Amino acid sequence: MTILIGFHQSCYRNFKTYYQEKVQCEWVGAFPGLVSYQRFIEWVPGTLVPRCAYLRSCFGKCSGISLMDSTSLKVCHNRRIKPHKVFED
């Protein structure tokens, strides 16, 4: 779980590269029983519940004020806005 959290906090965009370059080369001393990349990937689904619990513990206390981003999402090209019928009603 530590490796997965470290990946999300790193600048790597590819987990395989992160595991092979960072974990297996630089962090091998911190994880003495380090397994291969393929074996690690097989174990990842078993960490779902602990990762959800960790994420939940990272949330702050709700103050009753929530913010929402109002960034517009492009649904279609501007020339197709008028005939677009998905959100007609």
Secondary structure, DSSP 8 states (H G I E B T S, - for coil): -HHHHHHHTSS-S-HHHIIIIIIHHHSTTT-TT---HHHHHHHGGGGHHHHHHHHHHHS----S-----------S-GGGTTT--TT--
